[in-house]
């Protein structure tokens, strides 16, 4: 178990090392580096932040899975021509650009259009209803309501504001 004081030192050092030119969002073992790109220099600042993040992970002996690192841009008229890279073992690895990705079980795309997310949630709800129907032939209404609330409704209501 990680000591809370040591964890706080990690976070403060991460923010001081990588949070000068962009914002960093942390959740569990997941981190996102964000910068509003208006000018060419903004791309360079973000690339510098990526190098700082990689240096920070090397300093604290944490392994960064570069294959899982992705680049996503949000907006109507976004310039996707710039590519970002990380240097690992003296080798430059370019990050994949994705049009949609899943973050905390929410499917996000470039236009922030959540149709695919909603479609996925509806299909999962129907699948769970099918499982309930196949495996529980003789259900009372109260048992069905309990199963529905536990297996279907809880998933449908997760991130309902989306």
Residue pairs with C-beta under 8 A, 6 or more apart in sequence:
10 60
11 26
13 56
13 60
14 24
14 26
14 56
15 24
17 52
17 53
17 55
17 56
17 59
18 24
18 33
18 49
18 52
18 53
18 56
20 49
20 52
21 35
21 45
21 46
21 48
21 49
22 33
22 34
22 35
22 45
22 46
22 49
23 33
23 34
23 35
24 31
24 32
24 33
24 34
24 53
25 31
25 32
25 34
27 104
30 103
31 53
32 103
33 46
33 49
33 50
33 53
35 42
35 45
35 46
35 49
36 42
37 43
37 46
37 73
37 79
37 82
43 82
46 84
47 84
47 85
50 84
50 85
50 86
51 86
51 87
53 64
54 64
54 86
54 87
54 88
57 63
57 64
64 86
64 88
66 86
66 88
66 93
66 95
69 86
69 95
69 96
70 95
70 96
70 97
70 98
70 101
71 83
71 84
71 95
71 96
71 97
71 98
72 97
72 98
72 99
72 101
72 108
72 110
73 79
73 80
73 97
73 110
74 110
74 111
74 112
75 110
76 111
78 110
80 97
83 94
83 95
83 97
84 94
84 95
85 92
85 93
85 94
85 95
86 92
86 93
86 95
87 93
99 109
99 110
100 107
100 108
100 109
100 110
100 116
101 107
101 108
102 108
104 159
105 158
105 159
106 114
106 117
106 159
106 162
107 114
107 116
107 117
107 120
108 114
108 117
109 116
114 162
117 162
118 162
121 155
121 156
124 155
125 152
125 155
125 156
128 151
128 152
128 155
129 148
129 152
131 151
132 139
132 144
132 147
132 148
132 151
132 152
136 143
136 144
136 147
139 147
